[in-house]
Amino acid sequence: MTNDTGPNRILTITSLALWAVVIFLPLVVFLSQALLPGAELETSSRIVPAALRSVALAAIIAVAAVIFGWVPGRLLGTSRKCRDLLLFLLLMPLVLPRYVLYYAWTLLLSPTTQLGAFLSGRPEVARFVGTFTSSMVLVLWYWPLTALLIARGWRSVDRHVWQSASLDASRAQIFRNITLPLLARPLILAFGVCFVLALSEFATFHLAGVETIGTELAVMYEESGSESRLAAAAWPVVAVALVMALAIGKGSRSWGPNAAAVTPAELKSSKWQWALLILLLGVSLIAPVGLLIGNMANTQALRQFFTLHSDDLAWSFAIAAVASVMAYLIAHGALSLETVSYGSRRRFCRLLSVLVRTTILLVMFVPASLIAVSFIRILAVCNAPMAVRQGWYIVSAGQAGRFAGIALILLVLTRSVHRRVLSEMASLDGASGFKEWLYVHLPNTWPLFVGTFLLVVMFGITELSATMVLLPAGLPNFAQRLLNQMHYARDQQVIASCLVLICMFLVLAACVVLLLRAMRARWLTLSIIFAVCLIPLNGCDGKSSPPEKTKILSSFGETGRGQGQFIKPRAIDIAEDGTLFIVDKTGRIQKFGPKGNYLATIEMPLIERGKPTGLSIAPNGNVYVADTHYHRVLIFSPEGEVAGEFGSFGEDEGCFIYPTDVAFAGDGRIFVSEYGGNDRISVFTGQGDFLFCFGSLGGGRDQFSRPSALCVDKSRKRLYIADACNHRIAIYTLDGELVEYIGSAGRDRGRLRYPYDLTLMADGTVVVCEYGNNRVQLFDAEGQSLAVYGRPGRQLGELACPWGVAVDAKRRAFIADRDNMRIQVWQL
């Protein structure tokens, strides 16, 4: 009889309460939203093609992952001497998140490479290459998972059965009649897990531009904010995930030590098997890391990482650590229900255990954004205070629900056969529940707890789907920042972030192996873990200077694709008559009156490859749009008619890779900024004829890293350039001679963090919109900071990743508050 009193009972109740809040209630809300009438018909025409494509890709990825994982799984399951080494080797590829692995391989497809230049003019070929590359990347990440599951199956094969069969049967007969029947369940499980995870994949397909059900669900919620539409559209993924969760939840009760053979089979490994393993590790880890290192131009980005992003990593680590503890507690609660071994409570607890396991696994398999959205819905219905809705612990709860399934599987697979015997012996000796835990179980189980903790932390730091939905405005987050860096081609910053992450994860992976496989190294391991945990917490105390009080005049806009609505506004400018022109992520250019009243919409002719990131109003009233992904500047009349264009893809003079903004000199010359490899400023006549260019990619003098915005001081004949990824404002003469720089990387007053836009006021004051610091900063003509306005948040006067700013003659600043889907109007 198991001692389930005192502390054990309190721990179980706490674990089940966490399960109810983090997993069960969001699932109930999600399913109730999915049953609302009408939503499915509204979205079926958009979701069904993406769902079919997702199923096909997921099946191909899962089959390939199982094939690739067969030999490594056989090595791990049948080897005795090198098991620790093999376990570490199989964990190593997992240190690269899937989207990081994709990014590393696509460095070969950069527009500055021959292959990238070839694909830029052939969108159909580029789309196929993106689909193929992203799918292969997922195979390279999933094969270690299948190998671990296959290895578990090999350990259940009895040595005597294998030896008897090998006496009078060929290898083909053994494989067909012995191996496949014995390993059928692990193979099906490995396929199913990879299939469901690939089916709901978001970040990798998002970066590749592949329309799958995961990416379409994210876009749908971004555009509509409707939980019911999202829930009804997600039924294909949820149906498959439910089947897999039921199968694993029911079958996992037979896992564990009793499933292992008394004398597991030991097979001799061949050189070709090790060679294949090394090859897989080469393409899954060594080559991508080599590509990252080989594409690093200098160490400046690494130095800037600890100045700019230590808070991102520290907050992400802290959030993931809390999520890991919560995930472990939820998994522990599911297993503790099985320990009740007497009375009428036994049957009820067993049924509850199946329910808890199934829901835990279901939440792990469905797209994380679905449960995160339901979690937000619960908070709204309960009218939770804003401090709760915008708390960092909400992100921890979302990640805990996401990864409780991983903790559950680890606990099931590694639970000790002697645990119950030891518990009964301690109970007979009169030990209390607490003493039993302290003196009997803790010495044997703490490595498992810490190992599970570290694995979930590794996944939590780079989790995106739930984090992007739940993350409060302005809260630093490593994964979100990294995805934005990848999306906007900030290559050096991405490489630096990835290398720091890989180094940290390799250490954590080594600790996991030591913890799970080598109890003799407990104190050394604990010391390493303690040191590693302290590293990312450095820099938590770095805080930006307090902002000045903002005088808020008004705001306009809301989430949506309708008139006067926005999906992430990203550029803004003001005509001489006060008319506002605003472009958002839908590719529309909307016109508004000075008071924010909607006037008209200008549609971009092409948006499939991407949306424009900058626009400027010429002195004659024409609208010049930096059509970024079509490598040109497009000109519209004030009425919205196409009036001309200039530029094409290339690195030659007069060509662009990714143009970002346009500015006009008093003599009619046109200045265009660009990034993506050229990273320069090109100068044209008023008719679009090339004159000259200046600047190059880099972080030194006369160099740029994603110049994102331009403005001209006509009275002083100066050109101001927002050198976004060098975190400074460059000042040039109109002939391309460098004058000076304003600002440097940092969060304090006078420093900058990803300045995405800038404009000038009549007195020469420079107004800078800082995406990274969520604020607007004013500088005088000499570069001295005058004022700082705004802070992270959702309320008026607060900003969430602002992209653009424009100021009228009355010193009214119109700010494109991107992630809040609105335009704020402040008095400066």
Steps between C-alpha positions, in 0.01 A plus 500: 500500500645833398534779752300781335451722803645831610748670265443244223129573496562878501744464212254291302216747558726789397604312186142425401398861565775613262382246244144629526601865451776460241367209293146386571313834511666638183413174322138527608482862382668409173260213427197711590618770259550241227138388528357846431293490178605678184872538568609192306320604180656842522856366502484167317598644160821632651589224743428182302776548236748587774386197704545262205842643430592466868389136516705410193812678624463361853470143369810537282696659785397229749587212267839650417573567868423139592724372221786728602453414868504123453875441507578748783212352700634149448846611614366663817262214582744212452832653608625483858847650497424831326148570619586829677687625194219398268239667718699824496547479122126456447421794729748729322289569186214608725704796625419673172134606497328410176476855373867562585599190303293626206656844518854356502440295185328787320812712535589316178190662344586858595433755221875566483572138399465376144222260594314773689529739208371230267199428722410866553374529144321164497232499770358157410841334524572693821173378650588137423851545643353654815260209546771240438754672726261549790379140477854360495592720796214350700619151406849590625354613831251216552723202424669508847152483659413193295837347587432539873160331464638222281780443751236448767345232283831323449547475877181293518642238261620197698851381417405132509217548248738680266776240535259212440364662187845577362602134508281389210372816333645750257528872576203575280288239676607628843411856399163399355391242759673614821615862487197664340239324718694575819567862406167575335367700793812720544513562124132597486546717809804674346312562175193627684689739724693651208188516284297690758783737591574575134130549433485790744844648417497878476834682515696302238223509239433866586859596421491292181175661383324160480126522561412223744223472752734621774592820316143560381362472852754756619411739218127448560525592867726794424245637253179433688576445867208253501543195722196325351626528142840373605355207693264394222772523236744285700288183502725297262802539728302447818336180369836343415655621825213354703545156345873508571449629856249223576731234360806620693304579815360149512815323387738691727374307804691197369823694457776509751725237651254214465505551123873441478634155427671312780799446273481765224650414166858610441596532134837574354517840336659543159725778377244604241240551774729738688590669173130554428449643850791740451360603161159573653663701777700685237197622306287550812747691716859533384430645154237751621728622778780524247279711273419732788866543594610537138251778436601706802673809366650612833453474875313830538159329500616262774612793714171681435302191594590529866427874494166476323361152555620374837162607642322302226690184590472554874122554493451206264709277725306607809161449332606161364631397843166574666322322214727199545415467869128532421528240221675257734234547768220437249671183376564388859131545580402278209728220622417538868138404428622148420647451848158478667466126551203448728129569541245644264735788422724272296271469196415871503866598521595266217231652276607848601861405426406401142312828456790705633755319284291529186435873543867567579607327180222663297616847601855403404392391151256775397634839384600684816331820386158332531536435872667838554205678338258302719705596804461867409128444455473357852676803646268734310183315609619502861572873465848446635690819587735637236793422727406132471435504126831676434705298749804300398367196688224467238773416248639241744156342529469477121841338466425262788192374318703465184778289656328310780472212251878485465540486878233228521669282238840537668358410839320196361800371309745544789296410806664246723369148547616515862304814593192316625705244692698775671179687586347192660817431701509861623132481591554180702778677691256774596646775282274796425431605145745788525780288647438234237540763229804663664702193590383236252384654175684833477853349490389279210275737307665843514712435189185414309328816623794725411553329165133543412518859622794580271342336195176691540695824559684443172171461315336788686768757421442459128122434506309736271137407433360542851753764598408736216133490599549535876807727517422835665596811305859598560603192697838392363490162331784324324298285258279784377799728450688226315206431267470872420872516431469208258191637330658839437839361394712634785755230425786591732269543799332166420832320474623644829176406678506147356863437598442617858191280520680196359787531746260522793288210376800274442599545863142431611480189280820368656353562845186309406704197396703510821188531709300228331785256449776564756400540865866492595543850358223657709697773681709595200185516292321714756790745497489524121123550503526771762763685298301467176183626668682812618634594158176605330387690809781752458361819360155468658566824685551702184213747478432785262469857620150602614303675222347845511128524550323470167215731404260271318270666249323202347537164330325326213489159339432145615584147394358392164507533123209742472502872439684680777632172639859376509703184501832618646545851354860539394554836324340844510544844342311831486421706192516880507120524542514273806382182328647186655620208289547174693611159372448183702583131471206436267674708231230769499576871512217672684435876492374682807410856578696702761250387767532131414187475284527237227510636142608234248719197431779447247559134417850379418495315165715210626530367856559122471875522565467755780371840605661846479681634804527870422324788326562873457300792361683697229479879482257467206268278706588168337541198728833318466483146638805285576356179352748297701452144376457604137831688500365831371357838588137533395346844444130578552310817433315652802185334361662155505583450131836345412713785363829319447775286648874455494749238617537124460666212682877491510821624652593730212464876509136605488378157614358396836478193716255613769422875482366644826435875468510806274594865569513814285756780480408860420660472156274207400742217564358178648678294769415131546622274784525121471621192687551130437864512392535832324417705814562834337340827397439556128435845352281560192378793299138604528434284192649187664837503322789373712762753612719342768488289817691483825539261793545126533404217732671508839530673832788738436517853366311554176332164548139403569309207641138520384460874440127520553399867469614829351419869539656816355566826683475734201610811688820339631543275195534189709375144450402308815506118479353258755778238503271254678720201574802713584273681748593850393396796286746584223523859375632560147529789263275482196809402299557187709769623739477375859460778757441323832294240687232540764451233766638153566362164606322504834188576701596818684416851385714598203539138395296312241364152450386421146399848382254414222380846400581865539373840395589866545308784658516856371764605757734217398409265787545136400214272606604133515263203531675216686355158427721325755449743788128560438534876511548825309815701567577860402849630414620848418704578190824431693385154605412572863198313637220744582218274614376141512131419463313173540556163664399138427133417543148488360353817647499842336842655539656155482644328194551146372775475235436837325614515137435852375457862602394819323470852647288785363549877524317508837757258653244222507672162473310220322654170610445166325450287813549172316411223742215705651352534149438874528631849439564710809507880487724672755584864555878549507 
